[in-house]
Amino acid sequence: MAELPGYAELHCLSNFSFQRGASHPQELVTRAAQLGYQALALTDECSVAGVVRAWGAAKECGLHLIVGSEFLWGDLRLVALARDAGGWGNLCEFITAARAAAPKGQYRVAADSPWHLLQGCELLLAPCRQRFDASDFVAISACITSATSQLGSQKAPHVWLAVELHQAADDSLWLATLQRVGAALQLPLVAAGDVHMHARSRKPLQDVITAVQLGCTVAECGFALQPNAERHLRQRVRLAGIYPPELLAATLTVAGRCTFSLSEIQYRYPLETVPEGMTPAQALAWLVELGVRSHYPLGAPEGVQAQIRKELDLIAHCGYEMYFLTVHDIVRFARSVGILCQGRGSAANSVVCYVLGITAVAPEQSHLLFERFISKERSEPPDIDVDFEHDRREEVIQYIYDKYGRDRAAIAAVVTCYRTRSALRDVGKALGVAPALVDAFAKDHHWFDETFATDRLQELAQAVGVSLHRHTARLWLELAADLKDFPRHLSQHVGGFVLTQGKLTRLVPVEPASMKDRSVIQWDKDDLDDMGLLKVDVLALGMLSALRRCLNLRAALRGERWGLKDIPHEDPATYDMICAADTVGVFQIESRAQMSMLPRLQPREFYDLVVEVAIVRPGPIQGGMVHPYLQARERRRRGESLELEKPELEAALARTLGVPIFQEQVMQIAMIAAGFTPGMADDLRRSMAAWKRKGGVHRFEEPLKQGMKDRGYPAEFADRIFQQMLGFGEYGFPESHAHSFALLAYASSWLKCHEPACFLAALLNSLPMGFYSASQLVQDARRHGVRVLPIDVTVSDIDCTLEGNPEPLRPARGLGAPPLPQPAVRLGLRMVSSLHGDAAKRLLQARATGPDFASTEDLALRAQLSQQDLQALAAADALASLSGHRRQQMWDAAAQHSAPPLWRDVPVHEVPLQLPEAAEGEEILFDYAATGLTLRRHPLALLRPRLARWRLQTALQLHSVAHGRKVRACGIVTVRQRPGTAKGTMFVTLEDETGPVNVIVWPALVDVWRNALLRSQLLAVEGVWQCSPGALGSKAMVRHLVAQRFKDLTPLLGRMGQALQGSRDFH
């Protein structure tokens, strides 16, 4: 048997050539290795977004990966393959230039492109087969001649004529013509596959994504579809029968020249932040010393000084000084212009970060584990996340661009992938399924559905009156499953900046983002981690904006300016409010799960809050730590001693009563009980965070258990610890991160408790953020006695403001009152959903520069408001002080028409038409439609007589019902949550005129009552009322309605259903 020829595939697209390639990069690499290819070139169209994934797969299977890119250039496709590091840098710059010359998501190459940048690359010219007659030597020769002349200095032997044969009827003629062209132009020929998929079986999916790209069905694509499935990685025996031997051998020549590997990329930190005359190490030591003097005026404790010396030595050993200097400079700028910011995550384990002002976690208040942040045994740079005010983060981003330049700074990418709904929609449309069925079936898959609802497809088809053939249904589901998790496009990371000393565009291509003045690289955060590139996370946090606004409002109200650090610590009234789960709107502890935990855990000091933030997370829940921890707290309250397997574990577990809650504790246990080094322990932590994706945690099972056995720990204990570690793979929290978040949780709780009016105004001005809508926040504040005043064009600002003299509050039963009198909150013009921002500014300017508005007409003339703006204000009831009730406002607004310039300021004198006032239900309907909330009665108050006849009780009435009684409740669905840790259980929040009702739905009921449960706006629930006390000695109660039956009462809302905002649904 003849020996199979060697072969390297030089032209291959992955699914990062969006809507062209039909295989993941890893699939292509694995298949090429299985086929015995000597090399594979990944050449996605004007992109290298998939090469890091391919590189990782190539290292695992030992395949030579060539990196390159493909460009459509007139009637041919140009494939550029990087020979060396210089060629890679040139290719990245060429892609950057091509992307910059076109709108987002597109590129442009033409005669004026910077072709000199392709020096250092092997170039393949592949004429587009469908644009030429196979025998047209003249046209093909002219096309290639034009291309080579424009390439200029790029001459043979680095320019090749690619021959791509796919079993077409005229393949022999096409090969002969290209051989004549090559001989005439002295260009060598090389075989290539124009590969679009790793296996022939992906052809149906390739047809579908072609249809998606063209916006039509597969049946309508015609010749746009590939005529056969030959554009896959073919066996070498088949290639030997298709190509002449010399063309196959040429692929190895090209592959031999392309020696570049991504491992050659050398990253260097930018040096701008180093003062003149200093080294980075000296600069960091100097700033740390200044920070120590600022934070410890009387001198730092010896333990802190020792920790600083240890950290500086390790930072110097790893060469990370510039990273700290860069983050410090960004934080310094933010603070210099009054932007609130706070570092979090593993950085809070660092005293250096604390004294530099990056984090707010003092070492004496926490349990530092610096190895969680930096390890001598780990080569990756540290990861410092810094949160900035959401409203002002753009100032920080533009500062970075201005300081480093756009060729040295860009934001990391995020690969947006197909999810369940989008895959079903695109495949369904491509297969020609009836639009009504595509829409209905996609909508039947909710945020928690990971698999396709195969059993409901035919039922839905019948419901919408569509006939669906069984074969089509099967194909739809199979192809949608294949398409799911395919990349769709690149978007920008929430704030991960990549900064470099040299040109970033020589390390990775940069392209324009969809947002103005933003640019993104073509790699995501996982790619950056694999490549060892520095990423500075400049993140946005809405609560920081809300806290800054709240402190400003308080300063104006009380006459004293506070920062976050000035908020009184360990306030009993604040902890009383937290323990009662009265936490709507506060940071982190406002969710259903947190509210359920608070009465049980009963936080009474700051560290309790740190634990609270961390324990209601998938990691501790999956690891089985929650109930043991609560039981340990009960034992402590009873004065019982701490239970530990061995006394030596006290350093790791005493602070959480013997139960591991935080990632750092898992690391400490591994070091104490199993003898792991700090580096090994950090590797264990990293593998826990990624075990579902990479499966790496299990390699630590044997050394961990053996290490514990060698040190005298029982096997049962070792097994339990390892199972808890697996739980942490479901997103366990680092203690440092929890500490940082607890600071904001306490600050927001104190402000809600003591300054509820300021807190409400600040939250409304910072929306959207958090779990709750404006309506829910306002209702909660009013239950606490806060007076909320309607929008009024004669007094409202753009933002919600404080108004009137402070008065003592009269909260609803069971809610505490703040010690200080509170002003009213006046809703601002920002709450009017259809009002243009410029119109609001003109209104304020007219009000400030003239007398009081005399009428709606006077307002319209002086503020130059359009009829649309006036109608938006009237719909929001904001013209009441000028026109009276809402119907009259709408009439007056409709009467204002734009006039020619000559008549613009001329008033119209006519007898006003007096209209009757609308019914209360209509007023409430307009309130919700225009502002998303009402200050009138709750919609359910109008329905209460009917609901009462059906024995549907209010939230307030349920508070007096005994545990275990069967009850009925009804409310507007505001939140649905089905966390992965709940094993299919769903949590639903209903809202009526007296407050919320928390409903628990067991997994078996979710499918039985799916339509009513997931599609209702007004939902009635029958079930068993559960009412149990919180922690021992606590007056707080934990109340739930465990559902048994449901009924969709949405029709009772009438038109109100269209005006109400939908529920907020979470994992």
LOTIRO-586670 format. One record per residue (C-alpha): x, y, z. Coordinates in steps of 0.05 Angstrom, whole numbers, padded with zeros to 5 digits, always signed. Layout:
N
XYZ;...
This chain:
1067
+00000+00000+00000;+00027+00069-00020;+00049+00114+00036;+00000+00170+00051;+00025+00239+00032;+00043+00291+00083;-00005+00349+00085;-00015+00416+00120;-00082+00451+00113;-00067+00524+00097;-00137+00554+00090;-00187+00538+00144;-00244+00577+00175;-00275+00565+00243;-00340+00592+00271;-00303+00655+00289;-00313+00673+00216;-00383+00689+00238;-00439+00656+00198;-00389+00622+00152;-00350+00570+00191;-00388+00512+00220;-00339+00484+00271;-00305+00507+00334;-00229+00519+00330;-00217+00462+00379;-00257+00414+00335;-00216+00432+00274;-00149+00423+00310;-00170+00356+00341;-00195+00329+00275;-00133+00351+00237;-00089+00315+00288;-00132+00252+00282;-00123+00254+00206;-00048+00258+00212;-00040+00328+00184;+00028+00358+00197;+00000+00427+00208;-00065+00467+00207;-00072+00541+00192;-00130+00576+00225;-00147+00633+00177;-00212+00665+00199;-00237+00724+00159;-00201+00788+00180;-00197+00759+00250;-00153+00721+00299;-00208+00715+00351;-00206+00639+00353;-00131+00627+00350;-00118+00623+00425;-00170+00568+00433;-00139+00532+00374;-00070+00541+00404;-00092+00510+00469;-00121+00450+00433;-00058+00444+00389;-00013+00441+00450;-00055+00384+00479;-00052+00342+00415;+00017+00362+00391;-00005+00393+00325;+00034+00449+00291;-00014+00508+00289;-00003+00562+00237;-00038+00628+00252;-00064+00672+00197;-00124+00707+00168;-00166+00709+00104;-00189+00772+00067;-00238+00780+00010;-00203+00823-00041;-00241+00835-00104;-00248+00769-00141;-00200+00730-00098;-00188+00712-00026;-00120+00729+00003;-00095+00684+00058;-00038+00712+00101;+00002+00664+00145;+00051+00692+00197;+00121+00664+00188;+00152+00695+00251;+00138+00744+00307;+00148+00803+00260;+00099+00773+00211;+00048+00764+00267;+00055+00836+00289;+00048+00860+00217;-00014+00816+00207;-00046+00844+00270;-00033+00915+00246;-00062+00899+00177;-00125+00870+00208;-00130+00932+00253;-00125+00978+00192;-00176+00938+00153;-00226+00940+00210;-00214+01014+00223;-00231+01029+00150;-00302+01002+00155;-00363+01003+00201;-00366+00959+00263;-00367+00885+00244;-00340+00897+00174;-00272+00908+00142;-00243+00938+00078;-00182+00919+00037;-00168+00955-00028;-00112+00982-00071;-00095+01035-00018;-00091+00985+00040;-00023+00982+00076;+00002+00920+00039;+00073+00931+00064;+00047+00906+00132;+00043+00836+00103;+00118+00829+00102;+00136+00769+00144;+00076+00730+00119;+00066+00674+00069;+00011+00697+00021;-00038+00652-00015;-00080+00679-00072;-00143+00639-00081;-00187+00662-00140;-00261+00658-00123;-00284+00598-00164;-00355+00623-00175;-00332+00688-00207;-00291+00657-00264;-00301+00608-00320;-00254+00550-00307;-00221+00559-00375;-00214+00635-00374;-00139+00640-00370;-00139+00714-00389;-00187+00737-00334;-00155+00695-00280;-00085+00717-00301;-00106+00790-00301;-00136+00784-00231;-00073+00752-00203;-00027+00801-00240;-00066+00860-00211;-00061+00831-00141;+00014+00817-00144;+00028+00886-00171;-00010+00918-00113;+00027+00874-00063;+00090+00910-00085;+00150+00882-00049;+00112+00818-00032;+00142+00774-00088;+00154+00700-00096;+00176+00656-00062;+00128+00682-00008;+00067+00690-00054;+00031+00627-00074;-00027+00611-00120;-00075+00568-00081;-00110+00511-00116;-00175+00491-00081;-00211+00431-00111;-00279+00408-00085;-00302+00353-00132;-00334+00401-00182;-00346+00376-00253;-00292+00422-00281;-00239+00411-00228;-00189+00385-00280;-00199+00445-00324;-00192+00493-00264;-00127+00459-00243;-00099+00462-00313;-00116+00536-00320;-00084+00553-00253;-00022+00514-00273;-00017+00557-00337;-00027+00621-00296;+00026+00600-00246;+00076+00584-00300;+00062+00649-00337;+00068+00692-00274;+00123+00650-00242;+00080+00636-00181;+00086+00569-00145;+00022+00530-00135;+00000+00500-00069;-00060+00458-00048;-00111+00486+00000;-00180+00464+00024;-00220+00527+00039;-00244+00487+00099;-00308+00509+00133;-00322+00450+00178;-00284+00395+00213;-00328+00338+00188;-00376+00325+00131;-00434+00318+00180;-00433+00393+00193;-00458+00409+00122;-00531+00418+00143;-00509+00468+00196;-00464+00503+00146;-00524+00511+00100;-00565+00540+00158;-00514+00592+00177;-00507+00612+00104;-00582+00623+00103;-00577+00663+00168;-00523+00706+00137;-00565+00720+00075;-00629+00731+00114;-00669+00678+00077;-00688+00605+00082;-00642+00548+00060;-00690+00533+00003;-00682+00605-00022;-00605+00606-00019;-00595+00575-00088;-00523+00577-00112;-00501+00613-00048;-00499+00545-00015;-00437+00502-00023;-00455+00449-00075;-00428+00392-00034;-00395+00376+00033;-00323+00376+00008;-00302+00437+00049;-00285+00394+00108;-00220+00366+00133;-00211+00308+00085;-00172+00245+00094;-00102+00246+00063;-00118+00186+00020;-00173+00226-00013;-00128+00287-00021;-00076+00243-00055;-00129+00226-00108;-00149+00298-00119;-00084+00339-00120;-00018+00329-00156;+00036+00306-00107;+00077+00369-00117;+00019+00413-00093;+00011+00371-00030;+00086+00374-00018;+00083+00450-00025;+00037+00453+00035;+00094+00425+00078;+00142+00477+00049;+00095+00533+00069;+00083+00502+00138;+00158+00494+00148;+00168+00568+00137;+00113+00587+00187;+00149+00575+00253;+00113+00628+00294;+00078+00606+00358;+00034+00648+00403;+00081+00630+00459;+00131+00679+00428;+00087+00739+00444;+00123+00782+00496;+00080+00828+00538;+00110+00890+00571;+00077+00937+00620;+00070+01011+00604;+00119+01056+00641;+00082+01123+00643;+00068+01119+00717;+00141+01114+00739;+00167+01181+00764;+00230+01206+00729;+00294+01181+00761;+00261+01121+00795;+00255+01048+00778;+00186+01015+00782;+00206+00981+00847;+00229+01047+00878;+00166+01082+00855;+00121+01029+00885;+00160+01028+00951;+00155+01105+00955;+00080+01105+00943;+00070+01049+00994;+00108+01089+01046;+00065+01150+01033;+00003+01106+01039;+00027+01077+01105;+00037+01146+01134;-00033+01166+01111;-00068+01104+01137;-00027+01096+01201;-00008+01166+01226;+00019+01136+01291;+00058+01082+01254;+00036+01016+01224;+00034+00955+01270;+00093+00908+01264;+00049+00855+01233;+00026+00903+01178;+00098+00925+01165;+00121+00853+01159;+00065+00837+01111;+00082+00897+01068;+00155+00875+01064;+00133+00805+01045;+00086+00831+00991;+00137+00880+00961;+00189+00825+00958;+00141+00778+00922;+00117+00833+00875;+00190+00849+00857;+00206+00775+00848;+00148+00768+00798;+00161+00835+00765;+00091+00862+00777;+00109+00932+00802;+00082+00966+00739;+00015+00931+00747;+00005+00962+00816;+00030+01030+00793;-00019+01029+00735;-00079+01012+00777;-00058+01062+00830;-00054+01117+00777;-00124+01101+00751;-00153+01102+00822;-00115+01166+00837;-00145+01200+00777;-00216+01178+00795;-00210+01204+00866;-00179+01270+00842;-00243+01286+00804;-00290+01261+00858;-00309+01193+00830;-00324+01140+00882;-00285+01076+00870;-00266+01013+00907;-00222+00953+00891;-00249+00884+00906;-00237+00811+00893;-00171+00778+00910;-00136+00846+00911;-00168+00858+00979;-00120+00806+01006;-00064+00855+00995;-00039+00906+01046;-00002+00941+00990;-00069+00951+00954;-00099+00978+01018;-00045+01030+01032;-00045+01051+00959;-00119+01067+00966;-00140+01014+00915;-00181+00974+00966;-00217+00992+01029;-00206+00928+01069;-00159+00943+01127;-00113+00884+01145;-00132+00886+01218;-00206+00877+01198;-00196+00816+01153;-00158+00751+01147;-00108+00762+01092;-00083+00706+01048;-00036+00741+00999;-00024+00676+00961;-00097+00682+00939;-00074+00744+00901;-00003+00730+00879;+00036+00666+00880;+00110+00656+00867;+00093+00589+00835;+00041+00620+00788;+00063+00658+00726;-00003+00695+00714;-00007+00769+00734;-00052+00787+00792;-00124+00808+00779;-00146+00874+00809;-00220+00892+00799;-00237+00964+00813;-00310+00988+00814;-00324+01060+00794;-00389+01099+00794;-00431+01075+00737;-00449+01145+00714;-00377+01170+00713;-00337+01109+00691;-00332+01137+00621;-00288+01193+00648;-00240+01140+00674;-00241+01103+00608;-00226+01165+00567;-00170+01183+00616;-00138+01115+00601;-00144+01126+00526;-00115+01196+00531;-00057+01174+00575;-00035+01113+00536;-00062+01126+00466;-00110+01084+00426;-00054+01042+00395;-00033+01020+00465;-00099+01014+00502;-00163+00976+00485;-00219+00938+00518;-00221+00862+00519;-00274+00828+00477;-00333+00786+00499;-00354+00730+00452;-00429+00734+00447;-00455+00664+00433;-00520+00632+00411;-00565+00614+00469;-00626+00570+00469;-00676+00622+00443;-00631+00653+00390;-00610+00585+00363;-00682+00563+00357;-00702+00627+00322;-00646+00628+00271;-00650+00554+00254;-00726+00556+00251;-00726+00614+00203;-00672+00582+00160;-00713+00518+00154;-00775+00556+00134;-00815+00539+00196;-00877+00583+00203;-00858+00649+00238;-00915+00641+00288;-00888+00574+00310;-00816+00598+00312;-00837+00656+00357;-00881+00613+00402;-00830+00558+00410;-00773+00606+00425;-00814+00644+00476;-00832+00578+00509;-00759+00571+00529;-00744+00614+00589;-00680+00640+00621;-00669+00575+00660;-00682+00527+00602;-00616+00495+00582;-00647+00439+00540;-00699+00442+00484;-00771+00428+00501;-00778+00372+00450;-00842+00345+00481;-00879+00412+00474;-00862+00427+00401;-00919+00389+00367;-00968+00414+00420;-00948+00486+00406;-00953+00474+00331;-01025+00452+00340;-01039+00511+00386;-01017+00562+00334;-01050+00524+00276;-00986+00504+00240;-00969+00437+00209;-00898+00414+00225;-00870+00352+00192;-00835+00304+00240;-00770+00306+00199;-00769+00382+00200;-00781+00382+00275;-00724+00334+00287;-00677+00373+00241;-00696+00439+00275;-00679+00412+00344;-00615+00377+00323;-00587+00437+00285;-00607+00486+00340;-00569+00442+00390;-00508+00444+00344;-00513+00520+00335;-00521+00534+00409;-00456+00562+00439;-00430+00582+00370;-00401+00652+00371;-00446+00705+00339;-00404+00767+00344;-00352+00803+00387;-00376+00855+00437;-00337+00892+00490;-00320+00869+00560;-00353+00907+00617;-00287+00942+00632;-00226+00898+00622;-00171+00944+00594;-00108+00918+00561;-00049+00966+00565;+00020+00958+00534;+00087+00992+00532;+00093+00984+00457;+00038+00982+00405;-00018+00937+00427;-00037+00929+00354;+00026+00888+00344;+00004+00837+00396;-00069+00830+00376;-00115+00865+00327;-00158+00922+00352;-00224+00942+00321;-00276+00996+00333;-00330+00981+00384;-00403+00997+00373;-00399+01051+00427;-00369+01118+00407;-00295+01128+00426;-00286+01055+00446;-00241+01002+00414;-00236+00928+00430;-00184+00875+00418;-00203+00809+00385;-00189+00766+00447;-00233+00755+00508;-00212+00751+00581;-00199+00676+00578;-00154+00687+00518;-00117+00741+00556;-00107+00695+00616;-00079+00641+00570;-00033+00691+00536;-00010+00723+00602;-00031+00794+00580;-00045+00846+00633;-00118+00865+00641;-00140+00922+00686;-00213+00916+00704;-00247+00985+00703;-00316+00963+00724;-00381+01001+00734;-00423+00994+00797;-00490+01028+00801;-00491+01026+00877;-00429+01071+00880;-00467+01122+00839;-00527+01115+00886;-00483+01122+00948;-00448+01184+00921;-00516+01216+00905;-00543+01196+00972;-00484+01226+01010;-00491+01290+00969;-00565+01295+00985;-00551+01283+01059;-00496+01336+01059;-00546+01387+01032;-00599+01365+01082;-00557+01359+01145;-00502+01409+01131;-00443+01361+01137;-00405+01325+01082;-00389+01252+01091;-00349+01201+01054;-00363+01127+01058;-00313+01120+01115;-00351+01171+01156;-00414+01129+01161;-00421+01106+01234;-00398+01035+01245;-00434+00978+01280;-00500+01015+01287;-00552+00973+01325;-00612+01003+01288;-00581+00986+01221;-00569+00914+01243;-00641+00910+01270;-00666+00930+01200;-00620+00879+01167;-00641+00823+01214;-00713+00837+01197;-00696+00828+01123;-00720+00899+01111;-00668+00908+01056;-00704+00928+00992;-00656+00969+00951;-00592+00958+00991;-00530+00928+00961;-00521+00852+00955;-00570+00832+01011;-00634+00851+00974;-00649+00786+00937;-00701+00735+00957;-00647+00686+00979;-00611+00738+01020;-00675+00762+01052;-00692+00691+01071;-00624+00681+01103;-00620+00746+01142;-00670+00727+01197;-00635+00660+01205;-00564+00686+01207;-00581+00749+01246;-00520+00793+01229;-00502+00835+01290;-00431+00856+01271;-00394+00872+01208;-00361+00804+01200;-00430+00771+01203;-00447+00814+01142;-00384+00789+01107;-00407+00718+01118;-00478+00735+01096;-00454+00763+01030;-00413+00700+01016;-00458+00645+01043;-00517+00657+00997;-00476+00636+00937;-00476+00572+00895;-00409+00549+00925;-00428+00545+00998;-00498+00520+00982;-00474+00465+00935;-00418+00447+00984;-00468+00438+01041;-00440+00493+01085;-00503+00534+01099;-00540+00491+01150;-00477+00469+01187;-00457+00542+01194;-00526+00563+01219;-00524+00505+01269;-00455+00527+01292;-00482+00597+01305;-00538+00568+01347;-00486+00528+01387;-00446+00591+01398;-00508+00629+01422;-00518+00573+01472;-00447+00581+01496;-00421+00515+01468;-00349+00506+01447;-00324+00506+01375;-00322+00438+01341;-00259+00425+01299;-00229+00362+01271;-00160+00384+01298;-00138+00445+01338;-00090+00464+01282;-00149+00481+01237;-00169+00538+01283;-00128+00588+01242;-00168+00571+01181;-00238+00557+01208;-00248+00591+01276;-00274+00655+01245;-00330+00617+01209;-00344+00570+01268;-00311+00509+01238;-00347+00511+01170;-00308+00533+01108;-00346+00590+01074;-00292+00625+01033;-00243+00604+00979;-00184+00627+01022;-00205+00577+01076;-00204+00520+01027;-00133+00540+01009;-00114+00544+01083;-00143+00475+01097;-00103+00446+01039;-00039+00477+01067;-00052+00459+01140;-00085+00391+01135;-00056+00364+01069;+00012+00398+01067;+00001+00436+01003;+00049+00493+00986;+00017+00562+00977;+00025+00555+00901;-00007+00486+00900;-00064+00512+00943;-00076+00569+00894;-00075+00521+00836;-00128+00482+00873;-00170+00545+00881;-00165+00562+00808;-00184+00492+00787;-00245+00495+00833;-00269+00557+00797;-00263+00523+00729;-00275+00449+00744;-00339+00445+00703;-00305+00475+00643;-00237+00441+00647;-00246+00385+00698;-00181+00401+00732;-00201+00397+00805;-00203+00321+00806;-00128+00316+00796;-00121+00344+00867;-00167+00293+00899;-00114+00239+00911;-00058+00285+00937;-00108+00322+00981;-00137+00259+01012;-00070+00225+01019;-00040+00287+01051;-00096+00289+01102;-00089+00215+01116;-00014+00223+01127;-00028+00277+01178;-00078+00236+01217;-00144+00261+01190;-00200+00210+01181;-00221+00191+01111;-00292+00216+01124;-00266+00286+01138;-00223+00286+01075;-00282+00263+01033;-00326+00318+01062;-00274+00372+01049;-00266+00350+00977;-00341+00350+00965;-00343+00420+00993;-00288+00440+00945;-00329+00413+00887;-00385+00458+00913;-00339+00517+00908;-00333+00502+00834;-00404+00529+00832;-00378+00599+00847;-00351+00605+00916;-00334+00674+00942;-00265+00697+00965;-00267+00727+01034;-00233+00790+01008;-00287+00799+00956;-00342+00789+01007;-00309+00838+01054;-00307+00892+00999;-00380+00880+00982;-00401+00879+01055;-00373+00950+01063;-00422+00974+01011;-00478+00931+01038;-00470+00962+01107;-00463+01033+01079;-00527+01027+01038;-00563+00994+01096;-00544+01051+01144;-00569+01103+01094;-00634+01066+01082;-00644+01060+01157;-00626+01132+01177;-00637+01173+01114;-00692+01137+01076;-00713+01199+01036;-00642+01211+01011;-00635+01138+00997;-00698+01133+00955;-00681+01195+00914;-00610+01169+00902;-00635+01100+00880;-00687+01129+00833;-00634+01174+00802;-00587+01115+00792;-00635+01066+00758;-00631+01017+00726;-00595+00976+00778;-00608+00921+00829;-00668+00876+00836;-00724+00926+00842;-00762+00973+00796;-00778+01045+00811;-00849+01025+00830;-00825+00974+00882;-00774+01023+00911;-00826+01078+00918;-00877+01031+00949;-00825+01006+00999;-00806+01076+01018;-00878+01097+01027;-00890+01037+01072;-00833+01066+01114;-00870+01132+01117;-00829+01171+01066;-00872+01223+01031;-00866+01219+00955;-00891+01278+00914;-00912+01273+00840;-00875+01301+00780;-00893+01374+00770;-00864+01418+00715;-00866+01479+00761;-00820+01448+00815;-00790+01382+00791;-00716+01380+00772;-00690+01329+00723;-00669+01285+00781;-00712+01266+00840;-00700+01316+00896;-00715+01329+00969;-00769+01379+00984;-00803+01411+01044;-00788+01412+01118;-00766+01347+01150;-00822+01312+01188;-00824+01250+01233;-00843+01188+01194;-00902+01143+01207;-00882+01076+01178;-00928+01017+01168;-00937+00965+01223;-00875+00927+01239;-00826+00975+01206;-00778+01018+01245;-00774+01094+01239;-00709+01134+01232;-00690+01178+01290;-00686+01241+01248;-00745+01275+01213;-00746+01265+01137;-00764+01311+01079;-00808+01291+01022;-00781+01263+00956;-00803+01300+00894;-00802+01256+00832;-00760+01285+00776;-00771+01294+00702;-00724+01234+00689;-00783+01190+00710;-00824+01212+00648;-00808+01155+00601;-00820+01191+00534;-00791+01259+00550;-00728+01278+00513;-00669+01300+00555;-00660+01364+00516;-00733+01383+00527;-00725+01374+00602;-00663+01419+00602;-00700+01473+00563;-00758+01469+00612;-00712+01480+00671;-00676+01537+00636;-00742+01572+00620;-00766+01563+00691;-00701+01591+00719;-00697+01653+00674;-00769+01678+00676;-00832+01685+00718;-00874+01626+00738;-00908+01589+00681;-00978+01617+00672;-01006+01560+00632;-00988+01499+00590;-00985+01545+00529;-00937+01591+00565;-00893+01532+00583;-00894+01507+00511;-00874+01574+00483;-00819+01591+00532;-00788+01522+00535;-00798+01509+00460;-00830+01442+00475;-00858+01400+00419;-00927+01370+00421;-00895+01302+00433;-00858+01329+00494;-00921+01362+00521;-00961+01298+00513;-00907+01259+00549;-00912+01308+00608;-00987+01306+00607;-00988+01230+00606;-00944+01232+00668;-00993+01280+00702;-00936+01331+00706;-00979+01390+00680;-01030+01385+00737;-01009+01452+00768;-01021+01486+00700;-01079+01449+00669;-01114+01410+00723;-01132+01337+00717;-01099+01290+00666;-01152+01293+00612;-01149+01368+00613;-01073+01364+00609;-01077+01319+00548;-01126+01366+00514;-01082+01427+00528;-01020+01390+00504;-01055+01368+00439;-01075+01440+00425;-01002+01463+00421;-00977+01459+00349;-00912+01483+00322;-00920+01550+00287;-00880+01589+00234;-00825+01632+00265;-00866+01695+00256;-00923+01669+00298;-00883+01626+00346;-00889+01672+00407;-00960+01695+00393;-01010+01669+00445;-01077+01640+00423;-01138+01667+00460;-01197+01619+00460;-01247+01595+00511;-01218+01532+00544;-01257+01467+00538;-01272+01436+00605;-01268+01360+00605;-01292+01311+00659;-01240+01279+00703;-01220+01206+00688;-01238+01148+00732;-01187+01125+00783;-01170+01062+00744;-01154+01102+00681;-01110+01149+00722;-01071+01091+00751;-01064+01060+00681;-01034+01125+00654;-00987+01130+00714;-00956+01063+00700;-00954+01074+00625;-00919+01141+00631;-00874+01132+00692;-00873+01059+00711;-00905+01074+00780;-00964+01106+00813;-00973+01147+00876;-01047+01132+00875;-01076+01066+00900;-01044+01001+00879;-01080+00967+00821;-01098+00909+00866;-01135+00955+00913;-01185+00966+00857;-01194+00891+00849;-01194+00875+00923;-01270+00867+00932;-01271+00814+00877;-01207+00781+00903;-01235+00780+00973;-01297+00742+00950;-01250+00689+00923;-01215+00686+00991;-01150+00714+00964;-01114+00746+01023;-01068+00806+01023;-00994+00803+01043;-01011+00839+01107;-01067+00791+01124;-01021+00732+01114;-00974+00758+01168;-01025+00738+01220;-01039+00669+01192;-01013+00610+01232;-00959+00564+01205;-00984+00505+01163;-01051+00535+01143;-01075+00530+01071;-01083+00599+01042;-01094+00636+00977;-01057+00698+00954;-01055+00740+00891;-01009+00793+00865;-00972+00824+00807;-00911+00781+00790;-00849+00824+00801;-00793+00773+00806;-00782+00702+00783;-00717+00668+00803;-00693+00597+00791;-00621+00592+00815;-00580+00532+00795;-00567+00516+00868;-00642+00507+00881;-00645+00442+00841;-00703+00465+00799;-00742+00502+00853;-00770+00570+00831;-00780+00630+00875;-00834+00680+00856;-00849+00747+00887;-00920+00774+00884;-00938+00846+00900;-01005+00872+00924;-01027+00937+00956;-00999+00917+01025;-00931+00888+01006;-00896+00828+00976;-00913+00754+00982;-00856+00704+00973;-00876+00640+00937;-00837+00575+00933;-00852+00529+00874;-00824+00459+00877;-00793+00431+00813;-00849+00382+00798;-00899+00439+00796;-00858+00483+00750;-00873+00438+00690;-00944+00423+00709;-00964+00496+00717;-00913+00524+00667;-00959+00570+00628;-00993+00603+00687;-00929+00607+00726;-00885+00637+00672;-00934+00679+00631;-00979+00711+00683;-00975+00783+00703;-01029+00775+00756;-01022+00707+00790;-01065+00673+00842;-01031+00620+00885;-01060+00568+00931;-01015+00532+00979;-00989+00522+01050;-00967+00582+01091;-00900+00573+01125;-00882+00620+01181;-00821+00605+01224;-00777+00646+01270;-00707+00665+01250;-00648+00652+01295;-00656+00633+01368;-00682+00692+01407;-00698+00733+01345;-00766+00766+01333;-00756+00765+01258;-00799+00715+01219;-00786+00678+01155;-00851+00674+01115;-00865+00635+01051;-00924+00609+01012;-00908+00539+00987;-00949+00534+00924;-00995+00478+00904;-01040+00508+00851;-01039+00570+00806;-01088+00611+00766;-01072+00664+00714;-01115+00725+00731;-01081+00772+00682;-01146+00786+00643;-01172+00822+00706;-01119+00875+00694;-01149+00894+00627;-01108+00949+00593;-01068+00955+00657;-01031+00892+00638;-01000+00928+00578;-00978+00987+00621;-00945+00946+00677;-00872+00929+00671;-00857+00855+00663;-00826+00815+00719;-00751+00813+00729;-00727+00742+00718;-00661+00716+00746;-00620+00653+00751;
